[in-house]
Every structure is written in structure tokens, then in C-alpha cells.
Amino acid sequence: MTLLLLLGLTALCDAVLAALMLRTRTRHPFGPLLRDELRALLHIGSAVCATGAVIALGVAVAGLWALPVFCVPLLLTQLSYRVRRSADHVPPDHRLPRRATEIAGYTPHGHARRSPS
């Protein structure tokens, strides 16, 4: 039970810090940003928990080498997920460069659209 409580507090602190950092960059209201971060945490949190279980089993077999083998891909995934989430908060007039090749006719119509999260 203590481990679950610690995991929940860690996840909450991560979401609060991510929302604060996004608030300083974008000046959007904190409440909706925190809600978005908590909602995103449900998606990436399941990957973190699953990887934690695999790391615990891997350390028993491979020793401490299991830590970088499993943590580096997880950190890269989390970084790319956060970059994608921050791109969703870009004002519409700054999204135009993403569509430049589409406007010029080099790529098919709609290739720059992101699917809703």
C-alpha cells in the first residue's frame, strides 16, 4: 500500500511540475494545463508502471545493466510524448510552417494534421 501511495504522489508531482513548466512557456491557465497533464499521465503512466515491473525482473537476471537498457528507451519515449503534447499548445498561426510542404504541393493534403489525443 505504501508503494502505491508513493507512486501516486510521484505521478502527481510530475504532472504538477510539467504543468508549471508549460504555464511559464505558454501563459495558459494552470488548471486546464494540469488537467491535460493528469490525463496524459494515464497514458504514459501505464508504460512507466509496466517498465518498472520489467526492470525489477530484469535486474534479478541481468544485474544493474538492466537499468540503462530499460530506462533509456522509456526516457526517450517520455521526452517524445512531451514534445508532441507541447506542439498541441502552439498557437494556430505558428502551425503554418508544418503545412508549408502541403501548401506548396509537395505532400498530400492533410499530412500535417495530428490526430486528437
Order of alpha helices (4+ residues) and beta strands (2+ residues): alpha-alpha-alpha-alpha
